[in-house]
Amino acid sequence: MDPYAALRYREFNIFLLVRFAMVFAWSMQFIVIEWQVYSLTKDPLSLGIIGLMEVIPAVGMALFAGHIVDQREKRNLLVTCIAGFSVISLGLFVLSWPGLQESWAPKKILYSIYALVFLGGLVRSFLGPTIFSLIALIVPKKIYPNAATWSSSTWQLASVLGPALAGFSISWIGVHWSMCVIFGFSLMALLFLFQIPKKPILNPKIGEPVFQSLKDGLKFVFGSKAIFGALTLDMIAVLFGGAVALLPVYAQDILHVGSEGFGILRAAPAIGASLTMLGSTRFPLHRNAGKKLLLAVFAFGICIIVFGISELFWLSVAALFLSGAVDGVSMIIRQTILQLKTPDNMRGRVASVNSMFVGSSNELGAFESGLAAKLFGTVTAVVFGGCMTILTVGTTAIISPTFRKLDLQKDIDEHEKD
């Protein structure tokens, strides 16, 4: 298969620019917020609360967001999402104003940050399903796997550069002007998005009652062994492997590498994942997908344990890099399963369930890691998470032989015939 098949479509290239700018801004913003909050509190639990504030609305609204996405035009809905993010970024820029920092009590600033993060969770509940649905309207079905790989690679590249720039920009220009850069990238995403025309609504059940729509979406996900198995495995692994939420603690108090070292640590997993994803455009992962996904998550758990006990900066970076490389395998296989096995009229709802299982588990994982670090210590919390990830893989391999034997080649062949 042509490794550049999806890139031969102009609208898909514009879509990649939108996704890059958006993910870059979002990932950079999250890092700057983490740094600012930990600098204000010096409490690892406060980092966990950031994740909790985002996950509550993201999970609470996810299914309803999926219903709305399946009922609405996707381009304009994405415009609304990015505009909402831009308003939140502007609010964080104002909150980090030096004059405001001096006149407001630290707790007032902290609670205001949490409030904006909460609003960001609402936006995110719509953003993921909208992006997932829009891809299917831009490229033909036969190149869904290739489009999913390039889309995920773009996501990871932005996740590399966003955290890296965040760490350096905090050192060079401070938190306040770093927030200004983030706001600028969100506006850039809006400008690119207007180059994509509106798309047709493929759902034949427009106006379907909300609860019937949600019931159908959940029934489909839980009835698909491949989709449900992939989501469950990734959710538990991410939930207990949320070591990245504690990187400010490692950077400031364990490895003593400052904001620049923090940026390197935060970018290392995304660099590893990006290289994996770029490699997968030439070496697809769809054959024996179940076994590869299980091995990737097992290796991820090992990397998290190594990172947790490391007191050497280079070893910590290497462990995070490798964790990202194997996580890239997991992400590609999961996205390919979702794209190949989800009908067009259910993409919003399936993507919403995906965000509940996997996307939101990042924030729940951040809260779990922050709480565990508060109760048992940072190193113990990270090592425990890695051990739970390995245990999850072993359990899934034993109780689900069907998932272990999953192979996606037949699905790809059927789409190529369409």
C-alpha positions as a Markdown table, in Angstrom:
| # | Residue | x | y | z |
|---|---|---|---|---|
| 1 | Met | 0.0 | 0.0 | 0.0 |
| 2 | Asp | 1.2 | 3.5 | -0.8 |
| 3 | Pro | 2.6 | 4.9 | 2.5 |
| 4 | Tyr | 1.6 | 8.5 | 1.3 |
| 5 | Ala | -1.9 | 7.7 | 0.1 |
| 6 | Ala | -3.7 | 9.9 | 2.5 |
| 7 | Leu | -1.3 | 12.8 | 1.9 |
| 8 | Arg | -2.4 | 13.0 | -1.7 |
| 9 | Tyr | -5.7 | 14.6 | -0.6 |
| 10 | Arg | -5.4 | 18.4 | -0.2 |
| 11 | Glu | -8.1 | 18.6 | 2.5 |
| 12 | Phe | -6.4 | 15.9 | 4.6 |
| 13 | Asn | -3.2 | 17.9 | 4.5 |
| 14 | Ile | -5.1 | 20.9 | 5.8 |
| 15 | Phe | -6.7 | 18.8 | 8.4 |
| 16 | Leu | -3.2 | 17.7 | 9.6 |
| 17 | Leu | -2.2 | 21.3 | 9.9 |
| 18 | Val | -5.3 | 22.0 | 12.0 |
| 19 | Arg | -4.7 | 18.9 | 14.2 |
| 20 | Phe | -1.0 | 19.8 | 14.6 |
| 21 | Ala | -1.7 | 23.4 | 15.7 |
| 22 | Met | -4.4 | 22.3 | 18.1 |
| 23 | Val | -2.5 | 19.5 | 19.7 |
| 24 | Phe | 0.6 | 21.6 | 20.0 |
| 25 | Ala | -1.3 | 24.3 | 21.8 |
| 26 | Trp | -3.2 | 21.9 | 24.0 |
| 27 | Ser | -0.1 | 19.9 | 25.0 |
| 28 | Met | 2.0 | 23.0 | 25.6 |
| 29 | Gln | -0.8 | 24.5 | 27.7 |
| 30 | Phe | -1.1 | 21.4 | 29.9 |
| 31 | Ile | 2.6 | 21.5 | 30.6 |
| 32 | Val | 2.7 | 25.2 | 31.5 |
| 33 | Ile | -0.3 | 24.7 | 33.8 |
| 34 | Glu | 1.4 | 21.8 | 35.5 |
| 35 | Trp | 4.5 | 23.8 | 36.1 |
| 36 | Gln | 2.6 | 26.9 | 37.3 |
| 37 | Val | 0.4 | 24.8 | 39.7 |
| 38 | Tyr | 3.2 | 22.9 | 41.2 |
| 39 | Ser | 5.2 | 26.1 | 41.6 |
| 40 | Leu | 2.3 | 27.6 | 43.5 |
| 41 | Thr | 1.6 | 24.6 | 45.8 |
| 42 | Lys | 4.6 | 22.3 | 45.9 |
| 43 | Asp | 2.0 | 19.5 | 46.4 |
| 44 | Pro | 1.9 | 16.5 | 44.0 |
| 45 | Leu | -1.8 | 16.1 | 44.7 |
| 46 | Ser | -2.5 | 19.5 | 43.1 |
| 47 | Leu | -1.2 | 17.9 | 39.8 |
| 48 | Gly | -3.7 | 15.1 | 40.2 |
| 49 | Ile | -6.5 | 17.6 | 40.7 |
| 50 | Ile | -5.7 | 19.2 | 37.3 |
| 51 | Gly | -6.5 | 15.8 | 35.7 |
| 52 | Leu | -9.6 | 15.4 | 37.8 |
| 53 | Met | -10.9 | 18.8 | 36.9 |
| 54 | Glu | -10.6 | 18.0 | 33.2 |
| 55 | Val | -11.9 | 14.4 | 33.4 |
| 56 | Ile | -15.1 | 15.1 | 35.3 |
| 57 | Pro | -16.7 | 17.2 | 32.4 |
| 58 | Ala | -15.0 | 15.1 | 29.7 |
| 59 | Val | -16.5 | 11.9 | 31.0 |
| 60 | Gly | -19.8 | 13.4 | 32.1 |
| 61 | Met | -20.5 | 14.9 | 28.7 |
| 62 | Ala | -18.9 | 12.3 | 26.5 |
| 63 | Leu | -21.9 | 10.2 | 25.4 |
| 64 | Phe | -24.1 | 13.3 | 24.9 |
| 65 | Ala | -21.3 | 14.9 | 22.9 |
| 66 | Gly | -21.0 | 11.8 | 20.7 |
| 67 | His | -24.8 | 12.0 | 20.0 |
| 68 | Ile | -24.5 | 15.6 | 19.0 |
| 69 | Val | -21.5 | 15.0 | 16.8 |
| 70 | Asp | -23.4 | 12.3 | 14.9 |
| 71 | Gln | -26.3 | 14.7 | 14.4 |
| 72 | Arg | -24.4 | 17.9 | 13.3 |
| 73 | Glu | -22.1 | 19.1 | 10.5 |
| 74 | Lys | -18.5 | 18.3 | 11.5 |
| 75 | Arg | -16.5 | 21.2 | 10.2 |
| 76 | Asn | -18.5 | 23.9 | 11.9 |
| 77 | Leu | -18.6 | 21.9 | 15.1 |
| 78 | Leu | -14.8 | 21.7 | 15.1 |
| 79 | Val | -14.7 | 25.5 | 14.6 |
| 80 | Thr | -16.8 | 25.9 | 17.7 |
| 81 | Cys | -14.5 | 23.6 | 19.7 |
| 82 | Ile | -11.4 | 25.4 | 18.7 |
| 83 | Ala | -13.0 | 28.8 | 19.4 |
| 84 | Gly | -13.9 | 27.6 | 22.8 |
| 85 | Phe | -10.3 | 26.4 | 23.5 |
| 86 | Ser | -9.0 | 29.8 | 22.3 |
| 87 | Val | -11.2 | 31.6 | 24.9 |
| 88 | Ile | -9.8 | 29.3 | 27.6 |
| 89 | Ser | -6.3 | 30.0 | 26.5 |
| 90 | Leu | -6.9 | 33.7 | 26.6 |
| 91 | Gly | -8.3 | 33.3 | 30.1 |
| 92 | Leu | -5.1 | 31.5 | 31.3 |
| 93 | Phe | -3.0 | 34.2 | 29.6 |
| 94 | Val | -4.8 | 36.8 | 31.7 |
| 95 | Leu | -4.5 | 34.8 | 34.9 |
| 96 | Ser | -0.7 | 34.5 | 34.5 |
| 97 | Trp | -0.3 | 38.3 | 34.1 |
| 98 | Pro | 2.5 | 39.4 | 36.6 |
| 99 | Gly | 0.4 | 42.2 | 38.0 |
| 100 | Leu | -2.5 | 39.8 | 38.7 |
| 101 | Gln | -0.1 | 37.3 | 40.3 |
| 102 | Glu | 1.0 | 40.0 | 42.8 |
| 103 | Ser | -2.5 | 41.3 | 43.6 |
| 104 | Trp | -4.4 | 37.9 | 43.9 |
| 105 | Ala | -3.9 | 35.3 | 46.6 |
| 106 | Pro | -2.2 | 32.1 | 45.3 |
| 107 | Lys | -5.3 | 30.1 | 46.1 |
| 108 | Lys | -7.6 | 32.4 | 44.1 |
| 109 | Ile | -5.3 | 32.0 | 41.1 |
| 110 | Leu | -5.1 | 28.2 | 41.6 |
| 111 | Tyr | -8.9 | 27.8 | 41.8 |
| 112 | Ser | -9.3 | 30.0 | 38.7 |
| 113 | Ile | -6.9 | 27.7 | 36.8 |
| 114 | Tyr | -8.9 | 24.7 | 37.9 |
| 115 | Ala | -12.1 | 26.3 | 36.7 |
| 116 | Leu | -10.6 | 27.0 | 33.2 |
| 117 | Val | -9.3 | 23.4 | 33.1 |
| 118 | Phe | -12.8 | 22.2 | 33.9 |
| 119 | Leu | -14.2 | 24.2 | 30.9 |
| 120 | Gly | -11.4 | 22.7 | 28.8 |
| 121 | Gly | -12.8 | 19.3 | 29.7 |
| 122 | Leu | -16.2 | 20.3 | 28.3 |
| 123 | Val | -14.5 | 21.4 | 25.0 |
| 124 | Arg | -12.5 | 18.2 | 24.8 |
| 125 | Ser | -15.6 | 16.0 | 25.2 |
| 126 | Phe | -16.6 | 17.3 | 21.7 |
| 127 | Leu | -13.2 | 17.8 | 20.2 |
| 128 | Gly | -12.1 | 14.1 | 19.9 |
| 129 | Pro | -15.3 | 12.7 | 18.4 |
| 130 | Thr | -15.5 | 15.6 | 15.9 |
| 131 | Ile | -11.9 | 15.1 | 14.7 |
| 132 | Phe | -12.4 | 11.3 | 14.5 |
| 133 | Ser | -15.6 | 11.7 | 12.4 |
| 134 | Leu | -14.2 | 14.4 | 10.2 |
| 135 | Ile | -11.3 | 12.2 | 9.0 |
| 136 | Ala | -13.8 | 9.7 | 7.6 |
| 137 | Leu | -15.4 | 12.5 | 5.5 |
| 138 | Ile | -12.1 | 13.6 | 4.0 |
| 139 | Val | -10.5 | 10.4 | 2.7 |
| 140 | Pro | -11.9 | 7.2 | 1.0 |
| 141 | Lys | -12.5 | 4.2 | 3.2 |
| 142 | Lys | -9.8 | 2.1 | 1.5 |
| 143 | Ile | -7.1 | 4.4 | 3.0 |
| 144 | Tyr | -8.5 | 4.8 | 6.5 |
| 145 | Pro | -5.6 | 2.9 | 8.1 |
| 146 | Asn | -3.1 | 5.1 | 6.3 |
| 147 | Ala | -5.0 | 8.2 | 7.3 |
| 148 | Ala | -5.2 | 7.1 | 10.9 |
| 149 | Thr | -1.5 | 6.5 | 11.0 |
| 150 | Trp | -0.7 | 10.0 | 9.6 |
| 151 | Ser | -3.2 | 11.6 | 11.9 |
| 152 | Ser | -1.8 | 9.9 | 14.9 |
| 153 | Ser | 1.8 | 10.7 | 13.8 |
| 154 | Thr | 0.8 | 14.4 | 13.6 |
| 155 | Trp | -0.7 | 14.2 | 17.0 |
| 156 | Gln | 2.5 | 12.7 | 18.4 |
| 157 | Leu | 4.8 | 15.2 | 16.6 |
| 158 | Ala | 2.8 | 18.0 | 18.1 |
| 159 | Ser | 3.0 | 16.3 | 21.5 |
| 160 | Val | 6.8 | 16.2 | 21.1 |
| 161 | Leu | 7.2 | 19.9 | 20.2 |
| 162 | Gly | 4.5 | 21.2 | 22.5 |
| 163 | Pro | 6.0 | 20.0 | 25.8 |
| 164 | Ala | 9.5 | 20.6 | 24.7 |
| 165 | Leu | 8.8 | 24.2 | 23.8 |
| 166 | Ala | 6.8 | 24.6 | 27.0 |
| 167 | Gly | 9.8 | 23.6 | 29.1 |
| 168 | Phe | 12.1 | 26.0 | 27.3 |
| 169 | Ser | 9.6 | 28.8 | 26.9 |
| 170 | Ile | 9.0 | 28.8 | 30.7 |
| 171 | Ser | 12.7 | 29.3 | 31.2 |
| 172 | Trp | 13.1 | 31.8 | 28.4 |
| 173 | Ile | 10.0 | 34.0 | 28.4 |
| 174 | Gly | 8.1 | 32.9 | 31.5 |
| 175 | Val | 4.6 | 31.4 | 32.1 |
| 176 | His | 2.7 | 34.5 | 31.0 |
| 177 | Trp | 4.1 | 34.8 | 27.5 |
| 178 | Ser | 4.1 | 31.1 | 27.0 |
| 179 | Met | 0.4 | 31.3 | 27.4 |
| 180 | Cys | 0.3 | 34.0 | 24.7 |
| 181 | Val | 2.1 | 31.6 | 22.3 |
| 182 | Ile | -0.5 | 28.9 | 23.0 |
| 183 | Phe | -3.3 | 31.4 | 22.2 |
| 184 | Gly | -1.6 | 32.2 | 18.9 |
| 185 | Phe | -1.5 | 28.6 | 17.9 |
| 186 | Ser | -5.2 | 28.1 | 18.6 |
| 187 | Leu | -6.0 | 31.0 | 16.3 |
| 188 | Met | -3.8 | 29.5 | 13.7 |
| 189 | Ala | -5.8 | 26.3 | 13.9 |
| 190 | Leu | -9.0 | 28.2 | 13.3 |
| 191 | Leu | -7.6 | 29.9 | 10.2 |
| 192 | Phe | -6.5 | 26.6 | 8.7 |
| 193 | Leu | -9.8 | 25.0 | 9.4 |
| 194 | Phe | -11.8 | 27.5 | 7.4 |
| 195 | Gln | -10.0 | 26.1 | 4.3 |
| 196 | Ile | -12.0 | 22.9 | 4.6 |
| 197 | Pro | -15.6 | 23.1 | 3.3 |
| 198 | Lys | -18.6 | 21.9 | 5.2 |
| 199 | Lys | -19.3 | 18.2 | 5.0 |
| 200 | Pro | -22.5 | 16.1 | 4.6 |
| 201 | Ile | -24.2 | 14.5 | 7.6 |
| 202 | Leu | -24.2 | 10.7 | 7.0 |
| 203 | Asn | -26.4 | 9.7 | 9.9 |
| 204 | Pro | -29.8 | 8.5 | 8.5 |
| 205 | Lys | -31.4 | 8.9 | 12.0 |
| 206 | Ile | -31.3 | 12.7 | 12.3 |
| 207 | Gly | -33.6 | 13.7 | 15.2 |
| 208 | Glu | -33.3 | 10.3 | 16.9 |
| 209 | Pro | -34.2 | 10.5 | 20.6 |
| 210 | Val | -31.0 | 11.1 | 22.7 |
| 211 | Phe | -31.3 | 8.1 | 24.9 |
| 212 | Gln | -32.1 | 5.7 | 22.1 |
| 213 | Ser | -29.0 | 7.1 | 20.3 |
| 214 | Leu | -26.8 | 6.6 | 23.3 |
| 215 | Lys | -28.2 | 3.1 | 23.9 |
| 216 | Asp | -27.4 | 2.1 | 20.3 |
| 217 | Gly | -23.8 | 3.5 | 20.6 |
| 218 | Leu | -23.0 | 1.7 | 23.9 |
| 219 | Lys | -24.6 | -1.6 | 22.6 |
| 220 | Phe | -22.4 | -1.4 | 19.5 |
| 221 | Val | -19.1 | -0.8 | 21.4 |
| 222 | Phe | -19.8 | -3.4 | 24.1 |
| 223 | Gly | -20.9 | -5.9 | 21.4 |
| 224 | Ser | -17.6 | -5.6 | 19.4 |
| 225 | Lys | -14.9 | -7.7 | 21.1 |
| 226 | Ala | -12.2 | -6.1 | 19.1 |
| 227 | Ile | -13.2 | -2.5 | 20.0 |
| 228 | Phe | -14.1 | -3.2 | 23.6 |
| 229 | Gly | -11.0 | -5.3 | 24.2 |
| 230 | Ala | -8.7 | -2.6 | 22.8 |
| 231 | Leu | -10.3 | 0.2 | 24.7 |
| 232 | Thr | -10.4 | -1.7 | 28.0 |
| 233 | Leu | -6.7 | -2.7 | 27.8 |
| 234 | Asp | -5.5 | 0.7 | 26.9 |
| 235 | Met | -7.7 | 2.4 | 29.6 |
| 236 | Ile | -6.4 | 0.3 | 32.5 |
| 237 | Ala | -2.8 | 0.6 | 31.3 |
| 238 | Val | -3.0 | 4.4 | 30.9 |
| 239 | Leu | -4.9 | 4.7 | 34.2 |
| 240 | Phe | -2.2 | 3.1 | 36.2 |
| 241 | Gly | 0.7 | 4.1 | 34.0 |
| 242 | Gly | 0.2 | 7.9 | 34.4 |
| 243 | Ala | 3.8 | 8.6 | 35.5 |
| 244 | Val | 4.0 | 11.7 | 33.3 |
| 245 | Ala | 1.6 | 13.5 | 35.6 |
| 246 | Leu | 4.4 | 13.5 | 38.2 |
| 247 | Leu | 7.2 | 14.8 | 35.9 |
| 248 | Pro | 7.2 | 18.2 | 37.7 |
| 249 | Val | 8.0 | 16.4 | 40.9 |
| 250 | Tyr | 10.8 | 14.4 | 39.3 |
| 251 | Ala | 12.2 | 17.4 | 37.5 |
| 252 | Gln | 12.3 | 19.7 | 40.5 |
| 253 | Asp | 12.8 | 17.4 | 43.5 |
| 254 | Ile | 14.3 | 14.0 | 42.4 |
| 255 | Leu | 16.4 | 14.6 | 39.2 |
| 256 | His | 16.9 | 18.4 | 39.9 |
| 257 | Val | 17.0 | 19.3 | 36.2 |
| 258 | Gly | 14.8 | 22.5 | 36.2 |
| 259 | Ser | 12.3 | 23.6 | 33.6 |
| 260 | Glu | 14.5 | 22.8 | 30.6 |
| 261 | Gly | 15.0 | 19.2 | 31.9 |
| 262 | Phe | 11.3 | 19.0 | 32.5 |
| 263 | Gly | 10.6 | 19.9 | 28.9 |
| 264 | Ile | 13.0 | 17.1 | 27.7 |
| 265 | Leu | 11.4 | 14.6 | 30.1 |
| 266 | Arg | 7.9 | 15.5 | 28.9 |
| 267 | Ala | 8.8 | 15.4 | 25.2 |
| 268 | Ala | 10.7 | 12.0 | 25.4 |
| 269 | Pro | 7.6 | 9.7 | 25.2 |
| 270 | Ala | 6.2 | 11.7 | 22.3 |
| 271 | Ile | 9.5 | 11.5 | 20.4 |
| 272 | Gly | 9.5 | 7.7 | 20.8 |
| 273 | Ala | 5.9 | 7.5 | 19.7 |
| 274 | Ser | 6.4 | 9.7 | 16.7 |
| 275 | Leu | 9.3 | 7.6 | 15.4 |
| 276 | Thr | 7.2 | 4.5 | 15.8 |
| 277 | Met | 4.3 | 6.0 | 13.9 |
| 278 | Leu | 6.4 | 7.3 | 11.1 |
| 279 | Gly | 7.9 | 3.8 | 10.8 |
| 280 | Ser | 4.5 | 2.2 | 10.7 |
| 281 | Thr | 3.6 | 4.1 | 7.5 |
| 282 | Arg | 6.1 | 1.7 | 5.8 |
| 283 | Phe | 5.7 | -1.3 | 8.1 |
| 284 | Pro | 2.0 | -1.7 | 9.0 |
| 285 | Leu | 0.9 | -3.2 | 12.2 |
| 286 | His | -2.4 | -4.7 | 11.3 |
| 287 | Arg | -1.2 | -8.4 | 11.1 |
| 288 | Asn | -1.4 | -10.2 | 14.5 |
| 289 | Ala | -2.7 | -6.9 | 15.9 |
| 290 | Gly | -3.9 | -8.5 | 19.2 |
| 291 | Lys | -0.5 | -10.0 | 20.1 |
| 292 | Lys | 1.3 | -6.8 | 19.1 |
| 293 | Leu | -1.0 | -4.7 | 21.3 |
| 294 | Leu | -0.5 | -7.0 | 24.3 |
| 295 | Leu | 3.3 | -7.0 | 23.9 |
| 296 | Ala | 3.4 | -3.2 | 23.5 |
| 297 | Val | 1.4 | -2.5 | 26.7 |
| 298 | Phe | 3.5 | -5.1 | 28.6 |
| 299 | Ala | 6.7 | -3.2 | 27.5 |
| 300 | Phe | 5.1 | 0.1 | 28.5 |
| 301 | Gly | 4.7 | -1.2 | 32.0 |
| 302 | Ile | 8.4 | -2.2 | 32.2 |
| 303 | Cys | 9.5 | 1.2 | 31.0 |
| 304 | Ile | 7.3 | 2.9 | 33.7 |
| 305 | Ile | 8.9 | 0.8 | 36.4 |
| 306 | Val | 12.4 | 1.7 | 35.2 |
| 307 | Phe | 11.6 | 5.4 | 35.1 |
| 308 | Gly | 10.1 | 5.2 | 38.6 |
| 309 | Ile | 13.2 | 3.9 | 40.2 |
| 310 | Ser | 15.7 | 5.8 | 38.1 |
| 311 | Glu | 17.7 | 8.7 | 39.7 |
| 312 | Leu | 19.8 | 9.3 | 36.6 |
| 313 | Phe | 18.5 | 11.9 | 34.1 |
| 314 | Trp | 19.7 | 10.0 | 31.0 |
| 315 | Leu | 18.1 | 6.7 | 32.1 |
| 316 | Ser | 14.9 | 8.5 | 32.9 |
| 317 | Val | 14.8 | 10.1 | 29.5 |
| 318 | Ala | 15.6 | 6.7 | 27.8 |
| 319 | Ala | 12.8 | 4.9 | 29.8 |
| 320 | Leu | 10.3 | 7.6 | 28.8 |
| 321 | Phe | 11.4 | 7.5 | 25.2 |
| 322 | Leu | 10.9 | 3.7 | 25.0 |
| 323 | Ser | 7.6 | 4.0 | 26.8 |
| 324 | Gly | 6.5 | 6.4 | 24.1 |
| 325 | Ala | 7.8 | 4.1 | 21.3 |
| 326 | Val | 5.7 | 1.1 | 22.5 |
| 327 | Asp | 2.7 | 3.3 | 23.3 |
| 328 | Gly | 2.8 | 4.5 | 19.7 |
| 329 | Val | 2.3 | 0.8 | 18.6 |
| 330 | Ser | -0.7 | 0.6 | 20.9 |
| 331 | Met | -2.2 | 3.9 | 19.7 |
| 332 | Ile | -1.9 | 2.9 | 16.0 |
| 333 | Ile | -3.5 | -0.5 | 16.5 |
| 334 | Arg | -6.3 | 1.0 | 18.5 |
| 335 | Gln | -7.1 | 3.8 | 16.0 |
| 336 | Thr | -7.0 | 1.3 | 13.1 |
| 337 | Ile | -9.5 | -1.0 | 14.9 |
| 338 | Leu | -11.8 | 2.0 | 15.5 |
| 339 | Gln | -11.6 | 3.3 | 12.0 |
| 340 | Leu | -12.1 | -0.1 | 10.3 |
| 341 | Lys | -14.9 | -1.5 | 12.5 |
| 342 | Thr | -17.0 | 1.6 | 13.2 |
| 343 | Pro | -19.9 | 2.5 | 10.7 |
| 344 | Asp | -20.1 | 6.1 | 9.5 |
| 345 | Asn | -23.4 | 6.8 | 11.4 |
| 346 | Met | -21.8 | 5.9 | 14.7 |
| 347 | Arg | -18.4 | 7.5 | 14.6 |
| 348 | Gly | -19.2 | 10.3 | 17.0 |
| 349 | Arg | -20.7 | 8.0 | 19.7 |
| 350 | Val | -17.9 | 5.4 | 19.3 |
| 351 | Ala | -15.2 | 8.1 | 19.5 |
| 352 | Ser | -16.9 | 9.5 | 22.6 |
| 353 | Val | -16.8 | 6.1 | 24.3 |
| 354 | Asn | -13.1 | 5.9 | 23.3 |
| 355 | Ser | -12.5 | 9.3 | 24.9 |
| 356 | Met | -14.2 | 8.0 | 28.1 |
| 357 | Phe | -12.1 | 4.8 | 28.1 |
| 358 | Val | -8.8 | 6.1 | 27.0 |
| 359 | Gly | -8.6 | 9.8 | 26.7 |
| 360 | Ser | -10.1 | 10.5 | 30.1 |
| 361 | Ser | -8.1 | 7.8 | 31.7 |
| 362 | Asn | -5.1 | 10.0 | 31.1 |
| 363 | Glu | -6.6 | 12.5 | 33.5 |
| 364 | Leu | -7.9 | 9.8 | 35.9 |
| 365 | Gly | -4.4 | 8.4 | 35.8 |
| 366 | Ala | -3.0 | 11.8 | 36.7 |
| 367 | Phe | -5.3 | 12.0 | 39.7 |
| 368 | Glu | -4.5 | 8.4 | 40.7 |
| 369 | Ser | -0.7 | 9.1 | 40.4 |
| 370 | Gly | -1.0 | 12.4 | 42.3 |
| 371 | Leu | -3.1 | 10.8 | 45.1 |
| 372 | Ala | -0.8 | 7.7 | 45.4 |
| 373 | Ala | 2.3 | 10.0 | 45.5 |
| 374 | Lys | 0.7 | 12.0 | 48.3 |
| 375 | Leu | -0.1 | 8.8 | 50.3 |
| 376 | Phe | 2.8 | 6.5 | 49.5 |
| 377 | Gly | 5.5 | 8.6 | 47.9 |
| 378 | Thr | 6.3 | 9.5 | 44.3 |
| 379 | Val | 8.6 | 6.6 | 43.4 |
| 380 | Thr | 6.3 | 4.0 | 45.0 |
| 381 | Ala | 3.3 | 5.4 | 43.1 |
| 382 | Val | 5.0 | 5.2 | 39.7 |
| 383 | Val | 6.4 | 1.7 | 40.3 |
| 384 | Phe | 2.9 | 0.5 | 41.4 |
| 385 | Gly | 1.4 | 1.9 | 38.3 |
| 386 | Gly | 3.9 | 0.0 | 36.1 |
| 387 | Cys | 3.2 | -3.3 | 37.9 |
| 388 | Met | -0.6 | -2.9 | 37.5 |
| 389 | Thr | -0.1 | -2.3 | 33.8 |
| 390 | Ile | 1.8 | -5.6 | 33.5 |
| 391 | Leu | -0.8 | -7.4 | 35.5 |
| 392 | Thr | -3.5 | -6.1 | 33.2 |
| 393 | Val | -1.8 | -7.5 | 30.1 |
| 394 | Gly | -1.4 | -10.9 | 31.7 |
| 395 | Thr | -5.0 | -11.0 | 32.7 |
| 396 | Thr | -6.3 | -9.9 | 29.3 |
| 397 | Ala | -4.1 | -12.5 | 27.5 |
| 398 | Ile | -5.5 | -15.3 | 29.6 |
| 399 | Ile | -9.2 | -14.5 | 29.7 |
| 400 | Ser | -9.5 | -13.2 | 26.1 |
| 401 | Pro | -8.0 | -15.6 | 23.5 |
| 402 | Thr | -10.2 | -14.1 | 20.8 |
| 403 | Phe | -8.5 | -10.7 | 21.3 |
| 404 | Arg | -5.1 | -12.3 | 21.5 |
| 405 | Lys | -5.7 | -13.8 | 18.0 |
| 406 | Leu | -7.0 | -10.6 | 16.5 |
| 407 | Asp | -5.8 | -9.8 | 12.9 |
| 408 | Leu | -7.0 | -6.8 | 10.9 |
| 409 | Gln | -5.9 | -7.9 | 7.4 |
| 410 | Lys | -9.4 | -9.2 | 6.4 |
| 411 | Asp | -11.0 | -5.9 | 7.4 |
| 412 | Ile | -8.5 | -4.0 | 5.3 |
| 413 | Asp | -9.0 | -6.2 | 2.3 |
| 414 | Glu | -12.8 | -5.6 | 2.5 |
| 415 | His | -12.4 | -1.8 | 2.6 |
| 416 | Glu | -10.0 | -1.9 | -0.4 |
| 417 | Lys | -12.8 | -3.6 | -2.4 |
| 418 | Asp | -15.3 | -0.8 | -1.6 |
